[in-house]
Amino acid sequence: MEIVGVGEQGLFRATYAVIQAATRREFPSAIPLDEAWRLVESPPAEYRFSCLAAVDDDEVVGGAWLTWSLAENRQLLVAELGVEAGRRRQGVGSALLDAVKAAGLADGRNALLCETFSPYGDGPGAGAAFAEARGFTQQYAALHQVLDFPVAGLAEKAAEIAPHHRDYSLATWPDGCPEEYVEQYCGLLSLIDDEVPLDDLEIEAKRWTPERLRSVEARRRTAGHLTSTTVAIAPDGILAGYTELTGKPQQPNRLDQHDTLVRPEHRGHRLGLALKIANLQALHARTAGPATIHTTNAAANAPMIAVNTQLGFRPVEHQHLWVATLD
C-alpha cells in the first residue's frame, strides 16, 4: 500500500467517494463531489484544498481531504480521513494520518484538526477512540439538528414573539448583501467567532472585508447556490443581528442553516428566533421543498439550541473536534 497525492480527476473521484462512504452517517455533510473537485482546481483566495489516497493493488482503500487556510489560522491543518469498511484495523488510517502530519509539517503547520461524529445519544464511537489513541485531545463538542422543510406554524410563532422586538425591523435578501449594509454586515460576520462558545478550541477569528464578502457571494452564484439572509435593524439603523441559510443544486433535498448572531447589547428581544422565522418564511416563497434543514451548534450554546427546538429542530448527531500538535 502507498499514500499518494491526488491530482487527477478520476483518482480524486474514487478517493473522495471512499471518504464520503466511510462516515456511515445518517445525515452526511460532506461537500458534494463535483464541488470538492472545483475547490481543488480553483480554490478561493483564503484556502486551498488537497487530497491524499491510500492505494493498494490499484484500489483506493482510504483517503484524506485536507483544508489549508491561507488567511487566518495559518498554523492549522484540517483533515477528514476515511477508510474503506473492509480495510479498517489494518493500518490504513494510521498510514494516512502519518502522511497528513508530514504534509502539515512540511507546510509549516503546527496543529492538526479532525472531527468525529456519533449518533445522538450514543457514546463517542470508533473515530474518537482512534483520535485518542493517536494523541489528539477533544477541544469542542457540537450538536447536529435537523428540521423538515417546509416548516409549519411560522406565522403563528412570528406573531407570538412580535411584541418583543417591535422596535426592530427585519430585512431579507436572496443573493448579495445590499450595498448600504455591506460594511455593517462584514462587522457582524467578523463577530461570530468571538461570540459563539468554542469550548477549549483556540482559533483565530475570521475577519470579513467587503472584498471577501463579494468574493464569497460571487462563488456561490457561479455554483448555483441558493442563499437567504435576514438581518435585524435597530431603531438607530445599526444591524443588530443576522442569520443565513444556503442550499446547493447537487443536493436539492438539503438546506444548511448557517450562523445566527445577535449583538450582545441587542439580546433579550427574541431576535434570534425572529430572524430564523423571517428567513424561513422568505425561503418558503422561493422554493417548495421538500428538504431537510441541517444546523450545528456548540453543545454549550444552550440559547441557540433552544431557539432551534422551538422551531421544531430535532437532534440527530454529536460532533467533536480533536486537535493534535505537529512536531
VENTA-V684023 format. One record per backbone hydrogen bond with DSSP energy under -0.5 kcal/mol. NH is the residue of the N-H (numbers start at 1). CO is the residue of the C=O. If there is no record, write none. Layout:
NH/CO  NH/CO
This chain:
2/55  4/2  4/53  6/51  7/5  12/8  13/9  14/10  15/11  16/12  17/13  18/14  19/15  20/16  21/17  22/18  23/19  23/20  24/21  28/25  36/32  37/33  38/34  39/35  40/36  41/37  42/38  47/44  48/68  50/66  52/64  53/4  54/62  55/2  55/53  56/59  59/56  61/54  61/59  62/54  63/82  64/52  65/80  66/50  66/64  67/78  68/48  68/66  69/67  69/76  70/46  71/46  71/72  76/73  77/111  78/67  79/113  80/65  82/63  84/61  87/84  88/85  90/87  92/87  95/91  96/92  97/93  98/94  99/95  100/96  101/97  102/98  103/99  104/100  105/101  106/102  107/103  108/105  109/104  110/75  111/75  112/324  113/77  114/322  116/320  118/318  120/316  122/119  129/125  130/126  131/127  132/128  133/129  134/130  134/131  135/132  136/131  137/323  139/321  140/321  142/319  143/297  144/317  145/143  145/295  146/314  147/293  149/291  154/151  157/153  158/154  159/155  160/156  161/157  162/158  164/161  165/161  165/162  166/163  168/165  169/233  171/231  173/229  181/178  182/178  182/179  185/181  186/182  187/183  188/184  189/185  190/186  191/187  191/188  192/188  192/189  194/191  195/191  196/192  200/139  201/139  201/198  203/201  208/206  213/209  214/210  215/211  216/212  217/213  218/214  219/215  220/216  221/217  222/218  223/219  224/220  224/221  225/220  226/247  227/174  228/245  229/173  230/243  231/171  232/241  233/169  234/232  234/238  237/234  240/232  240/238  241/232  242/261  243/230  244/259  245/228  246/256  247/226  248/251  248/254  251/248  252/249  254/251  255/292  256/246  257/255  257/294  258/244  258/256  261/242  263/240  266/263  267/264  274/270  275/271  276/272  277/273  278/274  279/275  280/276  281/277  282/278  283/279  284/280  285/281  286/283  287/283  290/149  291/149  292/253  293/147  294/255  295/145  297/143  299/141  301/298  302/300  305/301  306/302  307/303  308/304  309/305  310/306  311/307  312/308  312/309  313/308  314/146  316/144  317/144  318/118  319/142  320/116  321/140  322/114  323/137  324/112  326/110  327/325
